Amino acid sequence: MKKKRTIRVGAALMLIFLAAVATFNITFFLSTEYYSMRLSNLQELEARYQKLKEAADYVDEYFVGEYDEEALIDGAVAGYIDALGDRWSGYYSAEQTQSLLEEDQNSYVGVGVTISYAEGSEYQITAVTRGGPAEAAGIQPFDVLTAVDGVAVQDFATYDDMVNAVRGEPGTQVVLTVTRGAETLDFTVTREEVYNEQIEIELLSGNIGYMSIAGFENNVDLEFEQKLQELLDMGATSLIFDVRFNPGGYVEVMANMLDKLLPEGTIISMSYKDGRTRSYTSDAECVDMPMAVITNAYSISAAEFFAAALQEYGVATVVGEATGGKGYAQTLITMEDGSSINLSIARYYTPKGVSLAGVGVTPDREVVMSEEDLYNFYNLTPEQDVQLQEAIAAVTPADSAAPAETTDSTTPAEGTADPAASADTTTTTPAQ
């Protein structure tokens, strides 16, 4: 019979104490290492931003004027992003970010303009939403905004304040003062809910299907599929895609649209900072008929890659002017206080592996629009539009040329809002 072993209480307590000491030592060591590392990181951060802290200390001690500390932080972050030297990256305040997110829900309350601004330059209206209140009032792209309800744009404390003055409750009015050439014009515009239509289609004589694409935002690929089928049902035997003044949108939306037009193969490829790559491809099923794409210098991002892919596969003729030349993809990163950074996170390449950065797409048939026609772009008839006429010639057999008269049209379906194409709150960063 084995003897029962016993441990005295004192010995047991000693064992527990020693175990606790060992655990404490291990934990203390790991904690010390962790906090030493954290302290080192904090010291590095403090050294990195010492100059900013020094400037803030001088402001606090000596500056005699009044200032908004939150505006100072916004300005510091905006300057930090601008100093990247990337014209496509930018900072949005919390108010601007909220407006962008609201517009991405298909509609917003405003007047339907894009107001672009770079530090030290003019507040230029670079796009007017089709069917919106600003267009109805007579405001045109390239008008320069000088005052809102009689207040000069320079007198607003911030860009956000000016934007908020343009915006307001539906049914209320705002007076926008613009310069157009040598003229100064006042427009009384009634604010309303603005729907950003992305696609318009017409069937031109000669069974030419014409499609104007304003942007590549959420759900536009679904709208594209519907509108493309409508053109084919109307009897279209050739297609013209107009991406002039199209600022781009989502890569996936563009790829889905091109899948309907391209044979099997790569549509676009992307590379990331960590070495990852990604490609979008098309299957073999596609529309097979003469096609053309109309571009200009304001065809940017997804718009120019749309043209480049069709051109490189040899399925469409590009007509017009060279595109903007954008080679980076961005993502909107929302920060803790509701502000955001639109940051370039990937390089992208055409089906043949070409970067369009700083180069753009060179048209197969270059046609330059006059400055007068450019300013009156949205009022041109098909016969007056020299670039459209050249696109029509590109898809029309030589022995069956026909005049470009509209024979049928449809009202575009309501698309989704594009923060860079039809928002009252859109701003370019100073680097752009």
C-alpha positions as CSV (number, residue, x, y, z in Angstrom):
1,M,0.0,0.0,0.0
2,K,1.4,3.3,-1.1
3,K,1.8,6.1,1.4
4,K,-0.2,9.2,0.8
5,R,2.0,12.2,0.1
6,T,1.2,15.4,1.9
7,I,2.3,19.0,1.3
8,R,2.4,21.3,4.2
9,V,0.4,24.6,3.9
10,G,3.5,26.6,4.2
11,A,5.2,24.8,1.3
12,A,2.1,25.2,-0.8
13,L,2.0,28.9,-0.2
14,M,5.7,29.2,-1.1
15,L,5.1,27.4,-4.4
16,I,2.2,29.7,-5.2
17,F,4.3,32.7,-4.3
18,L,7.2,31.6,-6.5
19,A,4.8,31.0,-9.4
20,A,3.3,34.4,-8.9
21,V,6.8,36.0,-8.9
22,A,7.7,34.2,-12.1
23,T,4.5,35.2,-13.8
24,F,5.0,38.8,-12.6
25,N,8.6,38.8,-13.9
26,I,7.6,37.5,-17.3
27,T,4.7,39.9,-17.6
28,F,6.8,42.8,-16.4
29,F,9.5,42.0,-18.9
30,L,7.0,41.7,-21.8
31,S,5.2,44.8,-20.7
32,T,8.4,46.7,-20.4
33,E,9.5,45.6,-23.9
34,Y,6.0,46.6,-25.3
35,Y,6.0,50.0,-23.6
36,S,9.6,50.7,-24.5
37,M,8.7,50.0,-28.1
38,R,5.6,52.3,-27.8
39,L,7.7,55.0,-26.2
40,S,10.2,54.8,-29.0
41,N,7.4,55.1,-31.5
42,L,6.0,58.1,-29.7
43,Q,9.4,59.7,-29.6
44,E,9.8,59.1,-33.3
45,L,6.4,60.6,-34.0
46,E,7.2,63.6,-31.8
47,A,10.4,64.2,-33.6
48,R,8.6,63.9,-37.0
49,Y,6.0,66.4,-36.1
50,Q,8.2,68.7,-34.0
51,K,8.1,71.4,-36.7
52,L,4.3,71.5,-36.7
53,K,4.2,71.6,-32.9
54,E,6.8,74.4,-32.9
55,A,4.6,76.4,-35.4
56,A,1.5,75.8,-33.3
57,D,3.3,77.0,-30.1
58,Y,4.3,80.2,-31.9
59,V,0.7,80.8,-33.0
60,D,-0.6,80.2,-29.5
61,E,2.0,82.6,-28.0
62,Y,2.1,85.4,-30.5
63,F,-0.8,85.4,-33.0
64,V,-3.1,88.4,-32.3
65,G,-6.0,87.4,-34.6
66,E,-8.8,85.0,-34.0
67,Y,-8.7,81.5,-35.5
68,D,-10.6,78.2,-35.6
69,E,-8.4,75.4,-34.2
70,E,-10.4,72.8,-36.1
71,A,-9.9,74.7,-39.4
72,L,-6.1,74.8,-38.6
73,I,-6.1,71.0,-38.2
74,D,-8.1,70.5,-41.5
75,G,-5.6,72.8,-43.2
76,A,-2.6,71.0,-41.8
77,V,-3.9,67.6,-43.0
78,A,-4.9,69.0,-46.4
79,G,-1.4,70.4,-46.8
80,Y,0.1,67.1,-45.8
81,I,-1.8,65.2,-48.5
82,D,-1.1,68.0,-51.1
83,A,2.6,67.7,-50.4
84,L,2.5,64.1,-51.7
85,G,2.7,65.7,-55.1
86,D,-0.2,63.5,-56.4
87,R,-2.8,65.6,-58.1
88,W,-5.4,62.8,-57.6
89,S,-5.1,62.6,-53.8
90,G,-6.9,65.1,-51.6
91,Y,-8.4,65.8,-48.2
92,Y,-12.1,66.4,-47.5
93,S,-13.5,67.9,-44.3
94,A,-16.2,66.2,-42.4
95,E,-18.9,68.3,-44.0
96,Q,-17.5,67.6,-47.5
97,T,-17.2,63.9,-46.8
98,Q,-20.8,63.8,-45.6
99,S,-22.0,65.5,-48.7
100,L,-20.0,63.0,-50.9
101,L,-21.6,60.1,-49.1
102,E,-25.0,61.5,-49.5
103,E,-24.5,62.1,-53.2
104,D,-23.5,58.5,-53.6
105,Q,-27.0,57.5,-52.6
106,N,-28.3,58.7,-56.0
107,S,-29.5,62.2,-55.2
108,Y,-28.8,65.3,-53.1
109,V,-30.4,68.7,-52.5
110,G,-28.6,71.5,-54.3
111,V,-28.4,73.2,-57.6
112,G,-26.5,70.6,-59.7
113,V,-23.0,72.0,-60.3
114,T,-19.4,70.9,-59.8
115,I,-17.4,73.8,-58.3
116,S,-13.6,73.2,-58.6
117,Y,-11.1,75.3,-56.7
118,A,-7.4,75.3,-56.4
119,E,-5.5,77.5,-53.9
120,G,-5.1,81.0,-55.4
121,S,-7.3,80.3,-58.4
122,E,-10.9,80.8,-59.4
123,Y,-14.0,79.0,-58.3
124,Q,-14.8,77.5,-61.7
125,I,-18.0,75.5,-62.5
126,T,-16.6,72.5,-64.4
127,A,-19.8,70.5,-64.8
128,V,-23.5,71.2,-64.8
129,T,-25.9,68.3,-64.1
130,R,-28.2,67.5,-67.0
131,G,-31.8,68.4,-66.1
132,G,-30.7,70.1,-62.9
133,P,-31.8,73.5,-61.6
134,A,-28.5,75.2,-62.5
135,E,-28.8,74.1,-66.1
136,A,-32.5,75.2,-66.2
137,A,-31.4,78.7,-64.9
138,G,-28.8,79.0,-67.7
139,I,-25.5,78.3,-65.9
140,Q,-22.9,76.7,-68.1
141,P,-19.7,74.8,-67.6
142,F,-16.6,77.0,-67.4
143,D,-18.6,79.9,-65.8
144,V,-16.6,81.3,-62.9
145,L,-18.5,81.7,-59.6
146,T,-17.8,85.0,-58.0
147,A,-20.6,85.5,-55.5
148,V,-23.4,83.7,-53.6
149,D,-26.4,85.8,-52.6
150,G,-24.2,88.9,-53.1
151,V,-21.4,87.6,-50.9
152,A,-18.1,87.4,-52.8
153,V,-16.6,83.9,-52.7
154,Q,-13.4,85.2,-51.3
155,D,-15.3,86.5,-48.2
156,F,-16.3,83.1,-47.1
157,A,-14.1,81.8,-44.3
158,T,-13.7,78.4,-45.9
159,Y,-14.6,76.5,-49.1
160,D,-17.1,74.6,-47.0
161,D,-18.9,77.8,-45.9
162,M,-19.2,78.8,-49.6
163,V,-20.6,75.4,-50.5
164,N,-23.1,75.4,-47.7
165,A,-24.3,78.8,-48.9
166,V,-25.0,77.4,-52.3
167,R,-26.8,74.4,-50.8
168,G,-29.9,74.7,-48.7
169,E,-33.5,73.5,-48.3
170,P,-35.4,72.3,-51.3
171,G,-37.7,75.0,-52.8
172,T,-35.5,77.9,-51.5
173,Q,-33.6,80.2,-53.9
174,V,-30.0,81.2,-54.2
175,V,-28.5,83.9,-56.5
176,L,-25.3,82.8,-58.1
177,T,-23.1,85.5,-59.7
178,V,-20.7,84.2,-62.4
179,T,-18.4,85.7,-65.0
180,R,-18.6,84.3,-68.5
181,G,-15.8,85.9,-70.6
182,A,-16.2,89.6,-70.1
183,E,-19.8,89.4,-68.8
184,T,-21.0,89.3,-65.2
185,L,-24.3,87.4,-64.9
186,D,-26.7,86.8,-62.0
187,F,-28.8,83.6,-61.9
188,T,-31.6,82.9,-59.5
189,V,-31.6,79.2,-58.9
190,T,-34.2,77.2,-57.0
191,R,-32.7,74.4,-54.9
192,E,-34.1,71.0,-55.4
193,E,-33.3,67.3,-55.1
194,V,-30.9,66.6,-57.9
195,Y,-30.7,63.2,-59.6
196,N,-27.5,62.6,-61.3
197,E,-28.4,60.9,-64.6
198,Q,-25.4,59.0,-65.9
199,I,-26.5,57.6,-69.3
200,E,-28.4,59.1,-72.3
201,I,-29.1,57.3,-75.5
202,E,-30.3,58.2,-79.0
203,L,-30.7,56.3,-82.2
204,L,-29.2,58.4,-85.0
205,S,-30.0,58.0,-88.7
206,G,-28.2,55.1,-90.3
207,N,-29.1,53.0,-87.2
208,I,-26.2,54.4,-85.2
209,G,-26.7,53.9,-81.5
210,Y,-25.4,56.9,-79.5
211,M,-24.7,56.6,-75.8
212,S,-23.4,59.5,-73.6
213,I,-21.9,58.2,-70.3
214,A,-21.5,60.9,-67.6
215,G,-19.7,58.7,-65.1
216,F,-18.9,55.2,-63.9
217,E,-20.5,55.2,-60.5
218,N,-22.4,52.6,-58.5
219,N,-25.0,50.7,-60.6
220,V,-24.1,52.5,-63.8
221,D,-23.1,49.1,-65.2
222,L,-26.7,47.9,-64.7
223,E,-28.0,51.0,-66.4
224,F,-25.5,50.5,-69.2
225,E,-26.7,46.9,-69.8
226,Q,-30.3,48.1,-70.0
227,K,-29.6,51.0,-72.3
228,L,-27.3,49.0,-74.5
229,Q,-30.1,46.4,-75.0
230,E,-32.6,49.3,-75.7
231,L,-30.3,50.5,-78.5
232,L,-30.0,47.0,-80.0
233,D,-33.8,46.6,-79.8
234,M,-34.2,49.9,-81.6
235,G,-32.1,48.4,-84.5
236,A,-28.7,49.9,-83.8
237,T,-26.1,48.3,-86.1
238,S,-23.2,50.5,-84.8
239,L,-22.4,52.2,-81.6
240,I,-20.9,55.5,-80.4
241,F,-19.9,56.0,-76.8
242,D,-19.4,59.5,-75.6
243,V,-17.2,59.9,-72.5
244,R,-16.3,63.6,-72.9
245,F,-16.3,65.4,-69.6
246,N,-16.5,62.1,-67.8
247,P,-14.4,62.2,-64.6
248,G,-14.4,58.4,-64.1
249,G,-15.7,56.3,-61.3
250,Y,-15.4,52.7,-60.1
251,V,-13.0,50.3,-61.8
252,E,-15.4,47.3,-61.3
253,V,-18.3,49.2,-62.9
254,M,-16.2,50.1,-65.9
255,A,-15.0,46.5,-66.2
256,N,-18.5,45.1,-66.1
257,M,-19.5,47.5,-68.9
258,L,-16.5,46.6,-71.1
259,D,-17.2,42.9,-70.6
260,K,-20.3,43.5,-72.8
261,L,-18.1,45.0,-75.6
262,L,-14.8,43.1,-75.5
263,P,-13.7,39.6,-76.5
264,E,-12.1,37.3,-73.9
265,G,-9.0,38.8,-72.3
266,T,-7.7,41.3,-69.8
267,I,-9.6,44.6,-69.3
268,I,-7.4,46.4,-66.8
269,S,-4.7,45.4,-64.3
270,M,-3.7,47.0,-61.0
271,S,-0.6,46.8,-58.8
272,Y,-0.5,47.8,-55.1
273,K,2.2,49.0,-52.7
274,D,2.6,45.7,-51.0
275,G,3.3,43.9,-54.3
276,R,-0.2,42.5,-54.8
277,T,-1.7,42.6,-58.3
278,R,-5.3,42.3,-59.6
279,S,-6.8,42.0,-63.0
280,Y,-10.3,42.3,-64.4
281,T,-11.1,40.2,-67.4
282,S,-13.9,39.8,-70.0
283,D,-15.4,36.6,-71.4
284,A,-15.8,35.7,-75.0
285,E,-19.5,36.9,-75.3
286,C,-19.7,40.5,-76.6
287,V,-21.3,42.9,-79.0
288,D,-19.8,42.6,-82.5
289,M,-20.4,45.7,-84.6
290,P,-18.6,48.9,-85.6
291,M,-17.9,51.1,-82.6
292,A,-16.4,54.5,-81.8
293,V,-15.5,56.4,-78.5
294,I,-15.4,60.2,-78.3
295,T,-12.9,61.6,-75.8
296,N,-11.5,65.0,-74.8
297,A,-9.1,66.3,-72.2
298,Y,-11.8,66.0,-69.5
299,S,-12.2,62.3,-70.0
300,I,-10.4,61.0,-67.0
301,S,-9.7,57.8,-65.1
302,A,-12.2,55.0,-65.9
303,A,-13.4,57.1,-68.9
304,E,-10.0,57.0,-70.6
305,F,-9.4,53.3,-69.7
306,F,-12.8,52.6,-71.2
307,A,-11.6,54.2,-74.5
308,A,-8.1,52.6,-74.2
309,A,-9.4,49.1,-73.8
310,L,-11.7,49.3,-76.8
311,Q,-8.9,50.9,-78.8
312,E,-6.2,48.3,-77.9
313,Y,-8.5,45.4,-78.8
314,G,-9.2,47.0,-82.2
315,V,-12.9,47.0,-81.7
316,A,-13.5,50.8,-81.6
317,T,-12.1,54.0,-83.2
318,V,-11.2,56.7,-80.7
319,V,-12.2,60.1,-81.9
320,G,-11.6,63.6,-80.5
321,E,-8.8,64.8,-78.3
322,A,-6.2,63.2,-76.0
323,T,-7.5,62.2,-72.5
324,G,-6.4,63.5,-69.1
325,G,-3.7,60.9,-68.4
326,K,-4.5,59.4,-65.0
327,G,-2.7,56.3,-63.9
328,Y,-3.6,55.8,-60.3
329,A,-6.7,54.4,-58.6
330,Q,-8.0,56.0,-55.4
331,T,-10.0,55.0,-52.4
332,L,-11.9,57.3,-50.0
333,I,-10.7,56.6,-46.4
334,T,-12.9,58.0,-43.7
335,M,-11.1,59.1,-40.5
336,E,-12.4,59.1,-36.9
337,D,-13.7,62.7,-37.0
338,G,-15.7,62.1,-40.2
339,S,-13.2,63.8,-42.5
340,S,-11.6,61.7,-45.2
341,I,-8.6,61.2,-47.5
342,N,-9.0,60.3,-51.1
343,L,-5.7,58.5,-51.5
344,S,-4.0,56.9,-54.5
345,I,-3.5,53.2,-53.6
346,A,-2.8,51.4,-56.8
347,R,-1.3,51.9,-60.3
348,Y,-3.3,50.6,-63.2
349,Y,-2.6,49.5,-66.7
350,T,-4.3,49.0,-70.0
351,P,-4.9,45.5,-71.5
352,K,-1.5,45.8,-73.1
353,G,0.2,46.8,-69.8
354,V,0.5,50.5,-70.6
355,S,0.2,53.2,-67.9
356,L,-1.7,56.3,-69.0
357,A,-0.2,58.4,-66.2
358,G,0.7,61.8,-67.7
359,V,0.1,60.5,-71.2
360,G,-3.6,59.6,-71.7
361,V,-5.2,58.0,-74.7
362,T,-4.2,59.4,-78.2
363,P,-7.2,59.4,-80.5
364,D,-7.1,57.5,-83.8
365,R,-8.9,60.5,-85.4
366,E,-7.9,63.7,-83.7
367,V,-10.6,66.4,-83.9
368,V,-10.2,69.6,-81.8
369,M,-13.3,71.4,-80.7
370,S,-13.3,75.2,-80.9
371,E,-13.3,77.2,-77.7
372,E,-16.7,78.6,-78.6
373,D,-18.2,75.1,-79.1
374,L,-16.5,73.9,-75.9
375,Y,-18.3,76.6,-73.9
376,N,-21.6,75.8,-75.6
377,F,-21.0,72.1,-75.5
378,Y,-24.4,71.1,-73.9
379,N,-26.3,73.3,-76.4
380,L,-24.7,71.8,-79.6
381,T,-26.9,70.0,-82.1
382,P,-25.5,66.7,-83.5
383,E,-24.8,68.6,-86.8
384,Q,-22.8,71.3,-84.9
385,D,-20.7,68.8,-82.9
386,V,-17.6,68.2,-85.1
387,Q,-16.3,65.4,-82.9
388,L,-19.6,63.5,-83.0
389,Q,-19.7,64.0,-86.8
390,E,-16.3,62.4,-87.1
391,A,-17.4,59.5,-84.9
392,I,-20.4,59.0,-87.1
393,A,-18.1,58.9,-90.1
394,A,-15.9,56.3,-88.3
395,V,-18.8,53.8,-87.9
396,T,-20.5,54.5,-91.2
397,P,-19.5,52.5,-94.3
398,A,-18.2,54.8,-97.0
399,D,-21.0,53.8,-99.4
400,S,-23.8,54.5,-97.0
401,A,-23.0,57.7,-95.3
402,A,-26.0,59.4,-93.9
403,P,-26.7,62.8,-92.1
404,A,-26.7,62.7,-88.4
405,E,-30.3,63.4,-87.5
406,T,-31.9,62.1,-84.4
407,T,-34.6,59.6,-85.2
408,D,-35.5,58.3,-81.7
409,S,-34.4,58.9,-78.1
410,T,-35.1,57.8,-74.6
411,T,-35.0,59.6,-71.3
412,P,-32.1,58.3,-69.3
413,A,-32.8,56.3,-66.2
414,E,-31.8,57.9,-62.9
415,G,-28.2,57.0,-62.2
416,T,-26.0,57.4,-59.1
417,A,-24.3,60.5,-57.9
418,D,-20.7,61.0,-58.7
419,P,-18.8,63.0,-56.0
420,A,-16.4,64.3,-58.7
421,A,-19.0,65.0,-61.4
422,S,-22.2,66.5,-60.2
423,A,-21.8,67.5,-56.6
424,D,-22.1,71.0,-55.1
425,T,-19.4,70.0,-52.6
426,T,-16.8,68.7,-55.0
427,T,-13.5,70.5,-54.8
428,T,-10.1,69.8,-56.5
429,T,-7.1,69.8,-54.2
430,P,-4.6,72.6,-54.6
431,A,-2.2,70.2,-56.3
432,Q,-4.6,69.5,-59.1
